[in-house]
Amino acid sequence: MTLGVIFAVVAAYFQLLIPSYLGHAVDHAQALLTQPGVGHEAAEAELYRAALILFAAGVLRGTFTMFQNYIGE
């Protein structure tokens, strides 16, 4: 039972992390685009990095949700 609650809390954390991190990543990419001397390649690289992190967070959220559902049965 305790393990199920822990998995639910971790899954909720990743669920809340995704929109927050996405907002920060877009803001950072926009800031890079406004800096003189920085090309769009740097912003594009940051967005690709953010996409990979968001993908990983989504996979982890799904994994912990699956474990929580499995333990809850």
N, C-alpha and C positions, 0 to 999 in steps of 0.2 A: 504494500500500500504506500509506504513512504517513498519507495523508488518511483512509483507512478506519479506522485506529486512532484518529485524532483524533475522527472522528465517533462511534466507539464509546464513547470516554471521555466526550464531551459528553453523549451519550444516557444513559450510566450516571449521570452527575451529576444530570441532570434526574429520573431514576428515583429516586434517593436523596433528592432535594430534596422531592418531593411528600409523603411521609408526615411528614417533619420539619416542613414548613411547615404542614401540616394540623393537627398537634398544637399548634403555637404559636398558630395562629389560633383554635382552640377554647379554649385556655387564656386567650387575650386576651379573647375574647368573654365567658367566664365571669367574668373579673376585672371587666369593664365592668358586668356584671349585679349584682355584689356592691357596687359603689360607690354610695353614696347620691347621689341627685340625677341619676343617669344613667339614662335610659329604655332600654327594650328596643330602641328605634329605632337607637341607637348600636351596640348589639351586632349587630343585624340588618344594618346597613350594613357593619360590619367583616366579617361572614360573607359577604356578597355580594361584597365586595372580594376576600376570600380565595378565593372560588369562581372569580372571573375569573382570578386569578393562577394557581390550580391548573389551570384549563382551559388557559391559555396554556402552562404548563410541560408539560402532557400533550401538547399539539400540538407543541411544540418537541422533546420526547422522541421522538415518533413520526416527526417530520421527520428528525431526525438518525439515527434507526434506519433509516429508508428509505434515506438517503444512504449509510450504512455498508453496507447490504445491496447497494445498487447498485454501490458501489465494489468490494465484495468479489467480485462476479461475474466 
